[in-house]
Amino acid sequence: MLRRFLLASLLPATTLVAQTPFTIALEDFATGLLAPVDIAHCGDDRLFVVEQAGRIMIIAADGTVSATPFLDIRVRVNDNGSEQGLLGLAFDPDYANNGRFYVNYTYGSGGGYTRISRFLVSEDADVADPDSEEVIYSVQQPAANHNAGDLDFGPD
């Protein structure tokens, strides 16, 4: 077994690829999103797409984009720089029971500040409560780029 692995690892990659002919094609699943930067799910069949300007849109299983944003905080978000804006989304591991989710966004002028906030879903499962914001962390950024943004929960 180890010999096969070593032999395969010594062969040029083109040799391995040439033995497995396949075609890759891209197909639109959803359209109408503006500057999407992140995508997440909350454990059901919906996808939540983060738009850099400050909205989170829902895509249904059939590819339909909801006309109503899940969350719209464009008035709080500074998306003036190419690496600023609403940049990350993570649902609480117990989202189904507590309705909590977290976002990472830039606010303020110039380099701005990175803010990580927790929000709650409203009584309507497809609409969050923008007034439920609880700021968890905030740090001033020295420039409008390299502000990070990804949020995730690990198995711990």
N, CA, C and O atoms as a GROMACS GRO file, in nm:
protein
  624
    1MET      N    1   0.082  -0.119   0.000
    1MET     CA    2   0.000   0.000   0.000
    1MET      C    3   0.087   0.125   0.000
    1MET      O    4   0.062   0.218  -0.078
    2LEU      N    5   0.188   0.129   0.086
    2LEU     CA    6   0.277   0.244   0.093
    2LEU      C    7   0.351   0.261  -0.039
    2LEU      O    8   0.373   0.374  -0.083
    3ARG      N    9   0.391   0.150  -0.103
    3ARG     CA   10   0.460   0.158  -0.231
    3ARG      C   11   0.372   0.225  -0.336
    3ARG      O   12   0.418   0.310  -0.412
    4ARG      N   13   0.244   0.186  -0.340
    4ARG     CA   14   0.152   0.247  -0.437
    4ARG      C   15   0.141   0.396  -0.413
    4ARG      O   16   0.142   0.475  -0.508
    5PHE      N   17   0.131   0.436  -0.287
    5PHE     CA   18   0.121   0.578  -0.253
    5PHE      C   19   0.247   0.651  -0.299
    5PHE      O   20   0.237   0.757  -0.362
    6LEU      N   21   0.363   0.596  -0.269
    6LEU     CA   22   0.487   0.662  -0.308
    6LEU      C   23   0.499   0.671  -0.460
    6LEU      O   24   0.540   0.774  -0.512
    7LEU      N   25   0.464   0.564  -0.530
    7LEU     CA   26   0.470   0.566  -0.675
    7LEU      C   27   0.374   0.670  -0.731
    7LEU      O   28   0.412   0.748  -0.819
    8ALA      N   29   0.251   0.674  -0.680
    8ALA     CA   30   0.152   0.771  -0.727
    8ALA      C   31   0.198   0.913  -0.698
    8ALA      O   32   0.175   1.003  -0.779
    9SER      N   33   0.263   0.935  -0.586
    9SER     CA   34   0.307   1.071  -0.553
    9SER      C   35   0.423   1.115  -0.639
    9SER      O   36   0.448   1.235  -0.652
   10LEU      N   37   0.496   1.022  -0.699
   10LEU     CA   38   0.608   1.056  -0.786
   10LEU      C   39   0.564   1.082  -0.930
   10LEU      O   40   0.637   1.145  -1.006
   11LEU      N   41   0.447   1.033  -0.968
   11LEU     CA   42   0.398   1.055  -1.104
   11LEU      C   43   0.357   1.200  -1.123
   11LEU      O   44   0.306   1.261  -1.030
   12PRO      N   45   0.378   1.256  -1.241
   12PRO     CA   46   0.332   1.394  -1.266
   12PRO      C   47   0.180   1.402  -1.251
   12PRO      O   48   0.109   1.308  -1.286
   13ALA      N   49   0.132   1.513  -1.201
   13ALA     CA   50  -0.012   1.532  -1.180
   13ALA      C   51  -0.088   1.519  -1.309
   13ALA      O   52  -0.200   1.468  -1.310
   14THR      N   53  -0.030   1.562  -1.420
   14THR     CA   54  -0.100   1.554  -1.549
   14THR      C   55  -0.127   1.410  -1.587
   14THR      O   56  -0.228   1.381  -1.652
   15THR      N   57  -0.039   1.319  -1.548
   15THR     CA   58  -0.061   1.178  -1.578
   15THR      C   59  -0.185   1.127  -1.506
   15THR      O   60  -0.266   1.055  -1.564
   16LEU      N   61  -0.200   1.164  -1.380
   16LEU     CA   62  -0.315   1.120  -1.302
   16LEU      C   63  -0.444   1.181  -1.355
   16LEU      O   64  -0.546   1.112  -1.364
   17VAL      N   65  -0.442   1.309  -1.390
   17VAL     CA   66  -0.561   1.376  -1.439
   17VAL      C   67  -0.602   1.322  -1.575
   17VAL      O   68  -0.721   1.305  -1.602
   18ALA      N   69  -0.505   1.294  -1.660
   18ALA     CA   70  -0.535   1.245  -1.794
   18ALA      C   71  -0.606   1.111  -1.791
   18ALA      O   72  -0.677   1.077  -1.886
   19GLN      N   73  -0.590   1.034  -1.685
   19GLN     CA   74  -0.655   0.904  -1.676
   19GLN      C   75  -0.799   0.914  -1.631
   19GLN      O   76  -0.870   0.813  -1.632
   20THR      N   77  -0.845   1.030  -1.590
   20THR     CA   78  -0.981   1.049  -1.542
   20THR      C   79  -1.046   1.164  -1.617
   20THR      O   80  -1.048   1.276  -1.567
   21PRO      N   81  -1.099   1.139  -1.736
   21PRO     CA   82  -1.161   1.249  -1.811
   21PRO      C   83  -1.294   1.290  -1.749
   21PRO      O   84  -1.378   1.205  -1.719
   22PHE      N   85  -1.313   1.419  -1.731
   22PHE     CA   86  -1.438   1.471  -1.679
   22PHE      C   87  -1.454   1.614  -1.725
   22PHE      O   88  -1.358   1.678  -1.769
   23THR      N   89  -1.576   1.663  -1.715
   23THR     CA   90  -1.606   1.799  -1.754
   23THR      C   91  -1.666   1.872  -1.635
   23THR      O   92  -1.751   1.819  -1.564
   24ILE      N   93  -1.621   1.993  -1.615
   24ILE     CA   94  -1.676   2.077  -1.509
   24ILE      C   95  -1.750   2.192  -1.576
   24ILE      O   96  -1.697   2.258  -1.665
   25ALA      N   97  -1.872   2.216  -1.531
   25ALA     CA   98  -1.951   2.327  -1.584
   25ALA      C   99  -2.014   2.402  -1.469
   25ALA      O  100  -2.059   2.341  -1.372
   26LEU      N  101  -2.018   2.533  -1.478
   26LEU     CA  102  -2.082   2.615  -1.376
   26LEU      C  103  -2.224   2.645  -1.418
   26LEU      O  104  -2.254   2.664  -1.536
   27GLU      N  105  -2.312   2.650  -1.320
   27GLU     CA  106  -2.452   2.678  -1.347
   27GLU      C  107  -2.502   2.778  -1.242
   27GLU      O  108  -2.478   2.760  -1.123
   28ASP      N  109  -2.572   2.883  -1.287
   28ASP     CA  110  -2.628   2.980  -1.193
   28ASP      C  111  -2.733   2.911  -1.106
   28ASP      O  112  -2.819   2.838  -1.156
   29PHE      N  113  -2.724   2.936  -0.976
   29PHE     CA  114  -2.823   2.883  -0.883
   29PHE      C  115  -2.916   2.994  -0.838
   29PHE      O  116  -3.037   2.974  -0.824
   30ALA      N  117  -2.860   3.113  -0.814
   30ALA     CA  118  -2.938   3.228  -0.770
   30ALA      C  119  -2.876   3.353  -0.833
   30ALA      O  120  -2.755   3.358  -0.856
   31THR      N  121  -2.959   3.451  -0.861
   31THR     CA  122  -2.910   3.575  -0.920
   31THR      C  123  -2.968   3.694  -0.844
   31THR      O  124  -3.060   3.680  -0.764
   32GLY      N  125  -2.912   3.812  -0.872
   32GLY     CA  126  -2.965   3.933  -0.812
   32GLY      C  127  -2.897   3.974  -0.684
   32GLY      O  128  -2.942   4.068  -0.618
   33LEU      N  129  -2.790   3.908  -0.646
   33LEU     CA  130  -2.718   3.943  -0.524
   33LEU      C  131  -2.612   4.048  -0.557
   33LEU      O  132  -2.552   4.046  -0.664
   34LEU      N  133  -2.591   4.141  -0.464
   34LEU     CA  134  -2.498   4.251  -0.486
   34LEU      C  135  -2.373   4.234  -0.399
   34LEU      O  136  -2.381   4.240  -0.277
   35ALA      N  137  -2.258   4.212  -0.461
   35ALA     CA  138  -2.129   4.196  -0.394
   35ALA      C  139  -2.135   4.095  -0.279
   35ALA      O  140  -2.109   4.131  -0.164
   36PRO      N  141  -2.170   3.970  -0.308
   36PRO     CA  142  -2.172   3.868  -0.202
   36PRO      C  143  -2.031   3.837  -0.155
   36PRO      O  144  -1.940   3.820  -0.236
   37VAL      N  145  -2.013   3.830  -0.022
   37VAL     CA  146  -1.881   3.805   0.035
   37VAL      C  147  -1.877   3.684   0.128
   37VAL      O  148  -1.768   3.638   0.165
   38ASP      N  149  -1.993   3.632   0.168
   38ASP     CA  150  -1.996   3.518   0.258
   38ASP      C  151  -2.128   3.446   0.240
   38ASP      O  152  -2.226   3.503   0.193
   39ILE      N  153  -2.130   3.320   0.278
   39ILE     CA  154  -2.252   3.240   0.271
   39ILE      C  155  -2.253   3.147   0.393
   39ILE      O  156  -2.149   3.094   0.434
   40ALA      N  157  -2.371   3.129   0.451
   40ALA     CA  158  -2.384   3.045   0.570
   40ALA      C  159  -2.521   2.980   0.570
   40ALA      O  160  -2.608   3.015   0.491
   41HIS      N  161  -2.539   2.885   0.659
   41HIS     CA  162  -2.671   2.824   0.678
   41HIS      C  163  -2.695   2.810   0.828
   41HIS      O  164  -2.601   2.811   0.908
   42CYS      N  165  -2.821   2.796   0.864
   42CYS     CA  166  -2.856   2.787   1.006
   42CYS      C  167  -2.907   2.648   1.043
   42CYS      O  168  -2.965   2.629   1.150
   43GLY      N  169  -2.884   2.552   0.955
   43GLY     CA  170  -2.923   2.415   0.986
   43GLY      C  171  -3.048   2.368   0.913
   43GLY      O  172  -3.089   2.253   0.929
   44ASP      N  173  -3.107   2.455   0.832
   44ASP     CA  174  -3.223   2.411   0.753
   44ASP      C  175  -3.187   2.422   0.604
   44ASP      O  176  -3.068   2.423   0.570
   45ASP      N  177  -3.286   2.430   0.516
   45ASP     CA  178  -3.257   2.430   0.372
   45ASP      C  179  -3.233   2.569   0.313
   45ASP      O  180  -3.217   2.581   0.191
   46ARG      N  181  -3.229   2.672   0.394
   46ARG     CA  182  -3.203   2.808   0.346
   46ARG      C  183  -3.054   2.837   0.345
   46ARG      O  184  -2.978   2.786   0.428
   47LEU      N  185  -3.012   2.921   0.250
   47LEU     CA  186  -2.876   2.975   0.248
   47LEU      C  187  -2.886   3.124   0.277
   47LEU      O  188  -2.978   3.191   0.230
   48PHE      N  189  -2.792   3.176   0.353
   48PHE     CA  190  -2.788   3.317   0.390
   48PHE      C  191  -2.664   3.377   0.326
   48PHE      O  192  -2.551   3.337   0.356
   49VAL      N  193  -2.684   3.473   0.237
   49VAL     CA  194  -2.574   3.534   0.164
   49VAL      C  195  -2.550   3.675   0.218
   49VAL      O  196  -2.642   3.757   0.225
   50VAL      N  197  -2.426   3.702   0.256
   50VAL     CA  198  -2.386   3.831   0.310
   50VAL      C  199  -2.345   3.921   0.194
   50VAL      O  200  -2.256   3.887   0.116
   51GLU      N  201  -2.411   4.035   0.182
   51GLU     CA  202  -2.375   4.135   0.083
   51GLU      C  203  -2.289   4.241   0.151
   51GLU      O  204  -2.322   4.288   0.260
   52GLN      N  205  -2.180   4.278   0.088
   52GLN     CA  206  -2.081   4.367   0.147
   52GLN      C  207  -2.139   4.500   0.196
   52GLN      O  208  -2.091   4.554   0.296
   53ALA      N  209  -2.239   4.552   0.129
   53ALA     CA  210  -2.296   4.682   0.166
   53ALA      C  211  -2.370   4.679   0.299
   53ALA      O  212  -2.394   4.784   0.359
   54GLY      N  213  -2.408   4.558   0.347
   54GLY     CA  214  -2.473   4.552   0.478
   54GLY      C  215  -2.604   4.477   0.484
   54GLY      O  216  -2.681   4.495   0.578
   55ARG      N  217  -2.631   4.392   0.385
   55ARG     CA  218  -2.753   4.312   0.390
   55ARG      C  219  -2.718   4.164   0.393
   55ARG      O  220  -2.614   4.121   0.342
   56ILE      N  221  -2.808   4.086   0.454
   56ILE     CA  222  -2.802   3.940   0.447
   56ILE      C  223  -2.930   3.896   0.378
   56ILE      O  224  -3.040   3.924   0.425
   57MET      N  225  -2.914   3.827   0.267
   57MET     CA  226  -3.027   3.781   0.188
   57MET      C  227  -3.044   3.630   0.204
   57MET      O  228  -2.948   3.558   0.228
   58ILE      N  229  -3.168   3.584   0.192
   58ILE     CA  230  -3.198   3.441   0.203
   58ILE      C  231  -3.224   3.384   0.064
   58ILE      O  232  -3.296   3.442  -0.017
   59ILE      N  233  -3.161   3.270   0.039
   59ILE     CA  234  -3.187   3.195  -0.084
   59ILE      C  235  -3.258   3.066  -0.045
   59ILE      O  236  -3.208   2.989   0.037
   60ALA      N  237  -3.374   3.043  -0.104
   60ALA     CA  238  -3.450   2.920  -0.078
   60ALA      C  239  -3.386   2.802  -0.152
   60ALA      O  240  -3.299   2.822  -0.237
   61ALA      N  241  -3.428   2.683  -0.120
   61ALA     CA  242  -3.372   2.562  -0.178
   61ALA      C  243  -3.386   2.557  -0.331
   61ALA      O  244  -3.308   2.489  -0.399
   62ASP      N  245  -3.485   2.628  -0.385
   62ASP     CA  246  -3.504   2.629  -0.530
   62ASP      C  247  -3.425   2.741  -0.600
   62ASP      O  248  -3.437   2.758  -0.721
   63GLY      N  249  -3.345   2.817  -0.524
   63GLY     CA  250  -3.264   2.923  -0.583
   63GLY      C  251  -3.330   3.060  -0.582
   63GLY      O  252  -3.271   3.157  -0.630
   64THR      N  253  -3.451   3.070  -0.529
   64THR     CA  254  -3.521   3.197  -0.522
   64THR      C  255  -3.462   3.284  -0.411
   64THR      O  256  -3.446   3.240  -0.298
   65VAL      N  257  -3.429   3.409  -0.446
   65VAL     CA  258  -3.377   3.504  -0.348
   65VAL      C  259  -3.495   3.582  -0.291
   65VAL      O  260  -3.573   3.640  -0.366
   66SER      N  261  -3.506   3.583  -0.160
   66SER     CA  262  -3.615   3.655  -0.093
   66SER      C  263  -3.603   3.804  -0.124
   66SER      O  264  -3.492   3.859  -0.126
   67ALA      N  265  -3.715   3.870  -0.147
   67ALA     CA  266  -3.715   4.014  -0.173
   67ALA      C  267  -3.685   4.094  -0.046
   67ALA      O  268  -3.634   4.206  -0.053
   68THR      N  269  -3.717   4.036   0.068
   68THR     CA  270  -3.695   4.103   0.196
   68THR      C  271  -3.564   4.053   0.257
   68THR      O  272  -3.547   3.932   0.273
   69PRO      N  273  -3.471   4.143   0.290
   69PRO     CA  274  -3.347   4.098   0.353
   69PRO      C  275  -3.372   4.034   0.489
   69PRO      O  276  -3.463   4.074   0.562
   70PHE      N  277  -3.292   3.934   0.523
   70PHE     CA  278  -3.295   3.876   0.657
   70PHE      C  279  -3.249   3.982   0.757
   70PHE      O  280  -3.308   3.997   0.864
   71LEU      N  281  -3.143   4.055   0.720
   71LEU     CA  282  -3.092   4.163   0.803
   71LEU      C  283  -3.045   4.274   0.710
   71LEU      O  284  -2.980   4.249   0.609
   72ASP      N  285  -3.079   4.398   0.746
   72ASP     CA  286  -3.035   4.514   0.668
   72ASP      C  287  -2.978   4.617   0.765
   72ASP      O  288  -3.052   4.686   0.835
   73ILE      N  289  -2.845   4.626   0.768
   73ILE     CA  290  -2.778   4.723   0.855
   73ILE      C  291  -2.688   4.816   0.772
   73ILE      O  292  -2.583   4.861   0.818
   74ARG      N  293  -2.730   4.842   0.649
   74ARG     CA  294  -2.650   4.927   0.560
   74ARG      C  295  -2.619   5.064   0.620
   74ARG      O  296  -2.513   5.120   0.592
   75VAL      N  297  -2.709   5.118   0.703
   75VAL     CA  298  -2.684   5.251   0.762
   75VAL      C  299  -2.570   5.247   0.864
   75VAL      O  300  -2.514   5.351   0.896
   76ARG      N  301  -2.536   5.130   0.915
   76ARG     CA  302  -2.428   5.116   1.014
   76ARG      C  303  -2.294   5.078   0.950
   76ARG      O  304  -2.189   5.098   1.010
   77VAL      N  305  -2.299   5.023   0.830
   77VAL     CA  306  -2.182   4.961   0.769
   77VAL      C  307  -2.105   5.059   0.681
   77VAL      O  308  -2.163   5.132   0.601
   78ASN      N  309  -1.973   5.060   0.698
   78ASN     CA  310  -1.884   5.135   0.610
   78ASN      C  311  -1.829   5.036   0.508
   78ASN      O  312  -1.746   4.952   0.541
   79ASP      N  313  -1.876   5.047   0.386
   79ASP     CA  314  -1.827   4.959   0.279
   79ASP      C  315  -1.753   5.040   0.172
   79ASP      O  316  -1.750   4.999   0.056
   80ASN      N  317  -1.695   5.153   0.210
   80ASN     CA  318  -1.628   5.240   0.115
   80ASN      C  319  -1.500   5.180   0.058
   80ASN      O  320  -1.468   5.202  -0.059
   81GLY      N  321  -1.425   5.105   0.138
   81GLY     CA  322  -1.303   5.042   0.090
   81GLY      C  323  -1.334   4.905   0.031
   81GLY      O  324  -1.437   4.845   0.062
   82SER      N  325  -1.245   4.857  -0.054
   82SER     CA  326  -1.270   4.728  -0.120
   82SER      C  327  -1.271   4.611  -0.022
   82SER      O  328  -1.326   4.505  -0.052
   83GLU      N  329  -1.211   4.629   0.095
   83GLU     CA  330  -1.207   4.522   0.194
   83GLU      C  331  -1.281   4.560   0.322
   83GLU      O  332  -1.251   4.509   0.429
   84GLN      N  333  -1.378   4.650   0.309
   84GLN     CA  334  -1.462   4.690   0.421
   84GLN      C  335  -1.605   4.649   0.393
   84GLN      O  336  -1.640   4.615   0.280
   85GLY      N  337  -1.688   4.653   0.496
   85GLY     CA  338  -1.829   4.623   0.479
   85GLY      C  339  -1.875   4.517   0.577
   85GLY      O  340  -1.807   4.486   0.675
   86LEU      N  341  -1.992   4.462   0.549
   86LEU     CA  342  -2.043   4.346   0.622
   86LEU      C  343  -1.969   4.226   0.564
   86LEU      O  344  -1.987   4.193   0.447
   87LEU      N  345  -1.887   4.161   0.645
   87LEU     CA  346  -1.792   4.064   0.591
   87LEU      C  347  -1.810   3.921   0.641
   87LEU      O  348  -1.758   3.828   0.578
   88GLY      N  349  -1.880   3.901   0.750
   88GLY     CA  350  -1.890   3.766   0.802
   88GLY      C  351  -2.020   3.739   0.875
   88GLY      O  352  -2.084   3.831   0.927
   89LEU      N  353  -2.059   3.612   0.877
   89LEU     CA  354  -2.182   3.567   0.941
   89LEU      C  355  -2.161   3.427   0.996
   89LEU      O  356  -2.105   3.341   0.928
   90ALA      N  357  -2.205   3.404   1.118
   90ALA     CA  358  -2.204   3.270   1.176
   90ALA      C  359  -2.328   3.255   1.264
   90ALA      O  360  -2.361   3.345   1.342
   91PHE      N  361  -2.396   3.144   1.250
   91PHE     CA  362  -2.512   3.115   1.333
   91PHE      C  363  -2.466   3.042   1.459
   91PHE      O  364  -2.380   2.954   1.453
   92ASP      N  365  -2.525   3.080   1.571
   92ASP     CA  366  -2.498   3.013   1.698
   92ASP      C  367  -2.525   2.864   1.680
   92ASP      O  368  -2.622   2.826   1.614
   93PRO      N  369  -2.440   2.777   1.738
   93PRO     CA  370  -2.466   2.633   1.726
   93PRO      C  371  -2.605   2.592   1.776
   93PRO      O  372  -2.658   2.490   1.734
   94ASP      N  373  -2.664   2.671   1.867
   94ASP     CA  374  -2.798   2.643   1.919
   94ASP      C  375  -2.901   2.740   1.860
   94ASP      O  376  -3.000   2.772   1.925
   95TYR      N  377  -2.876   2.786   1.738
   95TYR     CA  378  -2.962   2.886   1.673
   95TYR      C  379  -3.109   2.844   1.671
   95TYR      O  380  -3.198   2.928   1.692
   96ALA      N  381  -3.136   2.719   1.647
   96ALA     CA  382  -3.275   2.672   1.639
   96ALA      C  383  -3.352   2.701   1.767
   96ALA      O  384  -3.473   2.719   1.764
   97ASN      N  385  -3.281   2.705   1.880
   97ASN     CA  386  -3.346   2.731   2.009
   97ASN      C  387  -3.333   2.874   2.058
   97ASN      O  388  -3.424   2.925   2.123
   98ASN      N  389  -3.218   2.940   2.029
   98ASN     CA  390  -3.198   3.074   2.085
   98ASN      C  391  -3.206   3.187   1.983
   98ASN      O  392  -3.212   3.304   2.023
   99GLY      N  393  -3.206   3.158   1.853
   99GLY     CA  394  -3.221   3.260   1.750
   99GLY      C  395  -3.105   3.358   1.739
   99GLY      O  396  -3.122   3.466   1.682
  100ARG      N  397  -2.989   3.322   1.791
  100ARG     CA  398  -2.873   3.413   1.790
  100ARG      C  399  -2.783   3.387   1.669
  100ARG      O  400  -2.760   3.273   1.629
  101PHE      N  401  -2.733   3.497   1.612
  101PHE     CA  402  -2.632   3.486   1.507
  101PHE      C  403  -2.537   3.603   1.522
  101PHE      O  404  -2.569   3.703   1.586
  102TYR      N  405  -2.421   3.591   1.462
  102TYR     CA  406  -2.313   3.687   1.479
  102TYR      C  407  -2.268   3.739   1.343
  102TYR      O  408  -2.264   3.665   1.244
  103VAL      N  409  -2.233   3.867   1.339
  103VAL     CA  410  -2.183   3.926   1.215
  103VAL      C  411  -2.054   4.003   1.245
  103VAL      O  412  -2.030   4.045   1.358
  104ASN      N  413  -1.974   4.020   1.143
  104ASN     CA  414  -1.852   4.100   1.149
  104ASN      C  415  -1.867   4.208   1.042
  104ASN      O  416  -1.889   4.177   0.925
  105TYR      N  417  -1.854   4.335   1.083
  105TYR     CA  418  -1.864   4.442   0.985
  105TYR      C  419  -1.776   4.559   1.023
  105TYR      O  420  -1.732   4.572   1.138
  106THR      N  421  -1.750   4.645   0.925
  106THR     CA  422  -1.672   4.767   0.944
  106THR      C  423  -1.769   4.882   0.961
  106THR      O  424  -1.867   4.894   0.888
  107TYR      N  425  -1.741   4.968   1.059
  107TYR     CA  426  -1.822   5.088   1.077
  107TYR      C  427  -1.728   5.205   1.103
  107TYR      O  428  -1.610   5.186   1.132
  108GLY      N  429  -1.780   5.326   1.094
  108GLY     CA  430  -1.699   5.446   1.115
  108GLY      C  431  -1.629   5.488   0.987
  108GLY      O  432  -1.627   5.412   0.890
  109SER      N  433  -1.573   5.606   0.986
  109SER     CA  434  -1.510   5.659   0.865
  109SER      C  435  -1.363   5.620   0.856
  109SER      O  436  -1.305   5.569   0.952
  110GLY      N  437  -1.304   5.644   0.740
  110GLY     CA  438  -1.163   5.612   0.718
  110GLY      C  439  -1.139   5.463   0.728
  110GLY      O  440  -1.214   5.383   0.671
  111GLY      N  441  -1.032   5.425   0.801
  111GLY     CA  442  -1.006   5.283   0.822
  111GLY      C  443  -1.118   5.217   0.900
  111GLY      O  444  -1.142   5.097   0.888
  112GLY      N  445  -1.185   5.297   0.981
  112GLY     CA  446  -1.300   5.249   1.055
  112GLY      C  447  -1.264   5.154   1.168
  112GLY      O  448  -1.149   5.144   1.209
  113TYR      N  449  -1.365   5.086   1.215
  113TYR     CA  450  -1.354   4.989   1.322
  113TYR      C  451  -1.412   4.858   1.274
  113TYR      O  452  -1.509   4.856   1.198
  114THR      N  453  -1.354   4.749   1.319
  114THR     CA  454  -1.415   4.619   1.299
  114THR      C  455  -1.503   4.593   1.419
  114THR      O  456  -1.462   4.612   1.534
  115ARG      N  457  -1.624   4.549   1.392
  115ARG     CA  458  -1.720   4.522   1.499
  115ARG      C  459  -1.775   4.381   1.481
  115ARG      O  460  -1.814   4.341   1.371
  116ILE      N  461  -1.777   4.307   1.590
  116ILE     CA  462  -1.845   4.177   1.593
  116ILE      C  463  -1.964   4.193   1.684
  116ILE      O  464  -1.951   4.230   1.800
  117SER      N  465  -2.082   4.165   1.630
  117SER     CA  466  -2.207   4.184   1.704
  117SER      C  467  -2.294   4.060   1.698
  117SER      O  468  -2.285   3.979   1.605
  118ARG      N  469  -2.377   4.046   1.800
  118ARG     CA  470  -2.477   3.938   1.805
  118ARG      C  471  -2.614   3.999   1.782
  118ARG      O  472  -2.646   4.104   1.837
  119PHE      N  473  -2.694   3.933   1.700
  119PHE     CA  474  -2.831   3.974   1.672
  119PHE      C  475  -2.924   3.857   1.701
  119PHE      O  476  -2.880   3.744   1.720
  120LEU      N  477  -3.053   3.887   1.705
  120LEU     CA  478  -3.157   3.786   1.724
  120LEU      C  479  -3.253   3.786   1.605
  120LEU      O  480  -3.280   3.890   1.546
  121VAL      N  481  -3.302   3.670   1.573
  121VAL     CA  482  -3.406   3.660   1.472
  121VAL      C  483  -3.536   3.712   1.534
  121VAL      O  484  -3.555   3.703   1.655
  122SER      N  485  -3.624   3.766   1.453
  122SER     CA  486  -3.754   3.814   1.503
  122SER      C  487  -3.851   3.696   1.510
  122SER      O  488  -3.812   3.581   1.493
  123GLU      N  489  -3.979   3.725   1.536
  123GLU     CA  490  -4.080   3.619   1.537
  123GLU      C  491  -4.096   3.557   1.399
  123GLU      O  492  -4.140   3.443   1.386
  124ASP      N  493  -4.062   3.633   1.295
  124ASP     CA  494  -4.063   3.584   1.157
  124ASP      C  495  -3.926   3.522   1.131
  124ASP      O  496  -3.825   3.593   1.133
  125ALA      N  497  -3.919   3.392   1.108
  125ALA     CA  498  -3.792   3.321   1.091
  125ALA      C  499  -3.709   3.372   0.974
  125ALA      O  500  -3.590   3.342   0.965
  126ASP      N  501  -3.770   3.449   0.884
  126ASP     CA  502  -3.699   3.501   0.767
  126ASP      C  503  -3.654   3.645   0.784
  126ASP      O  504  -3.605   3.706   0.689
  127VAL      N  505  -3.672   3.702   0.904
  127VAL     CA  506  -3.634   3.842   0.927
  127VAL      C  507  -3.570   3.853   1.066
  127VAL      O  508  -3.627   3.810   1.166
  128ALA      N  509  -3.451   3.913   1.068
  128ALA     CA  510  -3.383   3.937   1.196
  128ALA      C  511  -3.427   4.071   1.253
  128ALA      O  512  -3.482   4.155   1.181
  129ASP      N  513  -3.403   4.090   1.381
  129ASP     CA  514  -3.435   4.216   1.448
  129ASP      C  515  -3.310   4.305   1.449
  129ASP      O  516  -3.218   4.279   1.527
  130PRO      N  517  -3.303   4.409   1.363
  130PRO     CA  518  -3.183   4.494   1.359
  130PRO      C  519  -3.160   4.571   1.488
  130PRO      O  520  -3.048   4.615   1.514
  131ASP      N  521  -3.264   4.590   1.568
  131ASP     CA  522  -3.251   4.662   1.694
  131ASP      C  523  -3.202   4.573   1.809
  131ASP      O  524  -3.184   4.622   1.921
  132SER      N  525  -3.180   4.446   1.782
  132SER     CA  526  -3.134   4.354   1.887
  132SER      C  527  -2.982   4.348   1.897
  132SER      O  528  -2.928   4.266   1.971
  133GLU      N  529  -2.913   4.433   1.823
  133GLU     CA  530  -2.767   4.427   1.818
  133GLU      C  531  -2.704   4.440   1.956
  133GLU      O  532  -2.735   4.531   2.033
  134GLU      N  533  -2.614   4.346   1.986
  134GLU     CA  534  -2.531   4.351   2.106
  134GLU      C  535  -2.386   4.345   2.058
  134GLU      O  536  -2.343   4.243   2.004
  135VAL      N  537  -2.311   4.454   2.077
  135VAL     CA  538  -2.172   4.457   2.033
  135VAL      C  539  -2.089   4.369   2.125
  135VAL      O  540  -2.091   4.386   2.247
  136ILE      N  541  -2.017   4.275   2.066
  136ILE     CA  542  -1.934   4.180   2.140
  136ILE      C  543  -1.789   4.228   2.144
  136ILE      O  544  -1.721   4.215   2.245
  137TYR      N  545  -1.743   4.284   2.031
  137TYR     CA  546  -1.602   4.323   2.019
  137TYR      C  547  -1.591   4.434   1.916
  137TYR      O  548  -1.661   4.435   1.816
  138SER      N  549  -1.501   4.529   1.942
  138SER     CA  550  -1.476   4.638   1.848
  138SER      C  551  -1.329   4.675   1.856
  138SER      O  552  -1.272   4.685   1.964
  139VAL      N  553  -1.268   4.696   1.739
  139VAL     CA  554  -1.127   4.735   1.735
  139VAL      C  555  -1.107   4.831   1.617
  139VAL      O  556  -1.159   4.810   1.508
  140GLN      N  557  -1.031   4.936   1.642
  140GLN     CA  558  -1.003   5.034   1.537
  140GLN      C  559  -0.908   4.972   1.434
  140GLN      O  560  -0.814   4.900   1.470
  141GLN      N  561  -0.933   5.002   1.308
  141GLN     CA  562  -0.849   4.953   1.200
  141GLN      C  563  -0.757   5.065   1.152
  141GLN      O  564  -0.802   5.179   1.138
  142PRO      N  565  -0.630   5.037   1.126
  142PRO     CA  566  -0.538   5.140   1.082
  142PRO      C  567  -0.554   5.176   0.934
  142PRO      O  568  -0.505   5.280   0.890
  143ALA      N  569  -0.622   5.090   0.858
  143ALA     CA  570  -0.637   5.114   0.715
  143ALA      C  571  -0.768   5.051   0.668
  143ALA      O  572  -0.834   4.977   0.741
  144ALA      N  573  -0.804   5.081   0.545
  144ALA     CA  574  -0.929   5.032   0.489
  144ALA      C  575  -0.916   4.893   0.426
  144ALA      O  576  -1.011   4.844   0.365
  145ASN      N  577  -0.801   4.831   0.441
  145ASN     CA  578  -0.785   4.696   0.386
  145ASN      C  579  -0.734   4.601   0.494
  145ASN      O  580  -0.695   4.643   0.603
  146HIS      N  581  -0.736   4.474   0.462
  146HIS     CA  582  -0.691   4.368   0.553
  146HIS      C  583  -0.766   4.372   0.686
  146HIS      O  584  -0.706   4.362   0.793
  147ASN      N  585  -0.899   4.386   0.679
  147ASN     CA  586  -0.981   4.394   0.800
  147ASN      C  587  -1.044   4.261   0.840
  147ASN      O  588  -1.123   4.257   0.934
  148ALA      N  589  -1.010   4.154   0.772
  148ALA     CA  590  -1.061   4.021   0.801
  148ALA      C  591  -1.213   4.015   0.785
  148ALA      O  592  -1.268   4.090   0.705
  149GLY      N  593  -1.281   3.928   0.856
  149GLY     CA  594  -1.426   3.923   0.847
  149GLY      C  595  -1.490   3.789   0.871
  149GLY      O  596  -1.606   3.785   0.913
  150ASP      N  597  -1.420   3.679   0.847
  150ASP     CA  598  -1.482   3.548   0.859
  150ASP      C  599  -1.513   3.513   1.005
  150ASP      O  600  -1.433   3.542   1.094
  151LEU      N  601  -1.628   3.452   1.026
  151LEU     CA  602  -1.669   3.405   1.159
  151LEU      C  603  -1.711   3.259   1.146
  151LEU      O  604  -1.779   3.222   1.051
  152ASP      N  605  -1.671   3.177   1.241
  152ASP     CA  606  -1.710   3.036   1.242
  152ASP      C  607  -1.714   2.986   1.386
  152ASP      O  608  -1.645   3.039   1.473
  153PHE      N  609  -1.794   2.883   1.409
  153PHE     CA  610  -1.794   2.811   1.536
  153PHE      C  611  -1.727   2.678   1.512
  153PHE      O  612  -1.755   2.610   1.413
  154GLY      N  613  -1.637   2.639   1.602
  154GLY     CA  614  -1.571   2.511   1.593
  154GLY      C  615  -1.649   2.406   1.668
  154GLY      O  616  -1.751   2.436   1.729
  155PRO      N  617  -1.602   2.282   1.665
  155PRO     CA  618  -1.672   2.173   1.734
  155PRO      C  619  -1.669   2.186   1.886
  155PRO      O  620  -1.744   2.118   1.955
  156ASP      N  621  -1.584   2.275   1.938
  156ASP     CA  622  -1.576   2.292   2.083
  156ASP      C  623  -1.673   2.397   2.131
  156ASP      O  624  -1.680   2.424   2.251
   0.00000   0.00000   0.00000
